[in-house]
Amino acid sequence: MNDDHMDGATAFPYLELRVSPEKGSALFWFTLTPTGQSEYGTRFTQCPVIHKSKWVASKNIFVQSRSLWHSDDDDDDGEDNL
């Protein structure tokens, strides 16, 4: 990661939020609601870097919750029905 650049912010247009990159920092957010629905406001874009370059690292974290496949129709036999 580096600080030797100009702009390159992460922008969340639906939240009217821009986060400028800083060396040694991290930005974390959820893209799904607790029920597994897409969190529309977290759609983001990367602003262009105007001067020099910006180095980043990305990590996607996948969380699987029972609420994503459990419905009221499931029988209550104690087993997960995937």
C-alpha positions in Angstrom: 0.0 0.0 0.0 1.2 3.5 -0.6 0.3 7.2 0.0 2.1 8.6 -3.0 -0.9 9.2 -5.2 -3.7 11.7 -5.9 -7.4 10.8 -5.5 -8.3 7.1 -6.1 -11.0 7.2 -3.4 -13.6 4.5 -3.0 -17.0 6.2 -3.6 -20.4 5.0 -2.5 -22.7 7.1 -4.7 -26.0 6.0 -3.1 -24.7 6.9 0.4 -23.0 10.1 -0.9 -19.8 8.9 0.7 -16.1 9.0 -0.4 -13.3 7.4 1.4 -9.8 8.4 0.5 -7.1 5.7 0.7 -4.5 6.0 3.4 -1.4 3.7 3.8 -2.0 1.1 6.5 -5.8 1.6 6.6 -8.6 -0.8 5.8 -12.1 -0.4 4.5 -14.7 -3.0 5.3 -18.4 -3.2 4.6 -21.2 -5.7 4.1 -22.9 -6.1 0.7 -25.8 -8.2 2.0 -28.4 -7.5 4.7 -28.7 -10.1 7.5 -31.5 -11.8 5.5 -29.2 -12.2 2.4 -30.7 -9.4 0.3 -28.4 -7.2 -1.7 -27.6 -4.0 0.2 -28.2 -1.5 -2.6 -26.5 1.4 -0.9 -23.1 -0.4 -0.7 -22.6 -0.4 -4.5 -19.3 1.4 -5.0 -16.9 2.6 -7.6 -13.2 3.5 -7.6 -12.3 7.0 -8.5 -9.5 7.4 -11.0 -6.0 8.0 -9.7 -4.8 11.3 -11.1 -1.1 11.3 -10.1 1.2 8.3 -9.8 -0.4 5.0 -8.8 -2.5 3.4 -6.0 -1.7 -0.1 -4.7 -4.5 -2.0 -3.0 -5.4 -5.5 -1.8 -8.9 -6.9 -1.8 -10.3 -9.8 0.2 -13.8 -11.1 -0.2 -15.2 -12.8 2.9 -18.1 -15.1 2.2 -20.5 -15.8 5.1 -23.1 -18.5 4.8 -26.0 -18.1 7.2 -28.8 -20.6 7.8 -31.3 -17.8 7.1 -30.2 -17.8 3.5 -31.6 -21.3 2.9 -34.1 -21.8 5.7 -37.8 -21.1 5.0 -41.0 -21.5 6.8 -41.8 -24.5 4.5 -39.0 -26.6 5.9 -40.0 -29.4 8.1 -38.7 -29.1 11.7 -36.8 -32.3 11.9 -33.6 -30.6 13.1 -31.7 -31.2 9.9 -30.5 -28.6 7.5 -32.1 -28.9 4.1 -29.7 -27.5 1.6 
